[in-house]
Amino acid sequence: MSSDPLIRAESLTTAFTVGRSFMKRAVLRAVDEVSLDIRANEVLALVGESGSGKTTFGRSLLRLVEPTAGAIWYDGRDITHLPGDEMRALRRQMQIVFQDPFASLDPRMSVGEIVGEGLRIHGMGAASVRAQRVANVLEQVGLGADHARRYPHALSGGQRQRVGIARALAVEPRFIVADEPVSSLDVSIQAQIVQLLVELRRRLGLTMLFITHNLGVVRILSDRVAVMYLGRLVEIAPTATLFERPAHPYTRSLLASIPLPDPKARRPLAALRGELPSGLNPPSGCVFRTRCPHAIEACASARPELRALGPGHQAACSRPEITALPFQGFA
């Protein structure tokens, strides 16, 4: 894995203006000044609850959603305001795997047409060359060449997600955003898809942003983990460090929410409490303070910035003494 970033976000903000009652308008900052590097050949997991801004951040990196402020750098090039034709050419290197494998596949197109669409759009070879590439990439994701003649409705959920992965891989990208790619699948199928991604990453040297709310799969696939809450990053760490020495109270609560296979096991930590606040009216200061068991009055006055805790480990908490507490794991 290279130490150089392939893609970098600098103070990236993505906001939406939404309508409210009595014709008033409000601003939702789905991504709020996020700075994050993703190194070449790295899998970075982005975790957090639904509504934390993970998907918006991933789509903003690809400019499928246009950011409001900040900058995006890809392979040393500022692509924040790249014109449409140049951005379209760059999309061959930057692909996405969507969460819902059924909704993201056109039911009127065969699997071969779906997987080969990017090849056709980018003019990658003659029809016979594209057909061979489709057959090859279907084999890479564990499907046979005969699947090219089938349609999405004739496939299982796991097979459809393999088609979605094949579609992303067909144009030989360097960077993939995998947006909750296993959340809609059965547990047994989830394991198969995660193992497929592990193998593809090893074989193809992919760089990946793996978006998920399931910390159980993060440990298997990712090199580093970034934790997001209400549009802001609250912790970044190497995967092993995050599971062994989580620092931010939100990260610890997420870990405490992971189901345990042993019914006799007991947790020394309380799982996450309360509901995610509205992004239209986020708490002042630390956005996690309304759910944090360690919050004090001072947490409402200033926004905490990410602070270095160790090699590659940062957390954004107003109380350094809390992040220094030892993590007891599960009893």
C-alpha positions, 0 to 999 in steps of 0.5 A: 500500500502506497503512503501517497493519497490517490484521492483527497478531500479538503474541507469538503462541504456538501449542503442542500437547501430544503423547503420547510413549512410557511415557505421557509428554507433551511440548509442541511449540511450533509457533509461538513468540512471533512478532510480525508486522504485515501491512499493508493491501494488502500481500503478505507472504511467510512462508518456511522449511523444512517443519516451521518452523511457517509453516502453523500461524502462518497458521491461528492468525491465522485462528483455525482453530487456537487460539493458546496465548498472545499476541494477534491484532489485525484492523483495530484489533480484538483478535480473540484471544478473540472468541466463536464467532458473532462470529468466524464473521461475521468469517470473511467478511473472512478466507479461506484457500487450501489447499495441496492443491487436491484434498483441500480440495475436497469431491468430492460437491459441484459447482464451483458449490456449492463456490464458492457455499458461503460465499455461502450460509453468510453469507446473501449474496443470493438464489439467483440473485444467488449464482449470478451471483456464482459465475459472475463469480468463476470468470471472475476466476480464469480459468475459464468459467461452465460449470465450475460444473457440473463436479466436482473429479475432472474438473478438472486440478490447476491448475483445482482450485487456481483453484476453491480461489482462487475459493472464497476470493474469492467472499465478497469478503474483505480478507485471504487466507492462501495456504498453499503454493498452488502447491507441489503443482502442476507448474512450468509451472502454478505460474507460471500460478497465481502470475501469477493471484495477482499480477493478483488482488492488483492488481485487488482490492487484497488483503492476503495472507500467502503461505506458501511454501518456494519462494523462487523465487516470492517475488520475483514476488509479495511486498512483504516477506518474513519468514523462519521457523525452528523456530517463530521469526522470524529475519529480516524485510525488504523483498523486494528487500533480502532477496535483495540483502542477506540478513543471517541465516545461515539466510536466506543458506543458503535462498538458496544452495539455490535451483536455478540455471538456468546449470549453470556457475554457482558458489555462494560459499555452502554450501547448508543442511546437516543436518536440522531439529531436533525441535520437541519438543526445540529447541536452546537459545539460537539455534535455528539454531545446530546448523546454522549455520556461524558458531555459537559457544558463546555462541549456546547461552546466549541467545535472539537477538531481532530487531534493526533493520539498516536500513529495514524490515530486522530479523534475530535473530542473536547475532553482529552481525558476521555479519549485517554481512557482505556478501552476494556473491550467486552467482558 
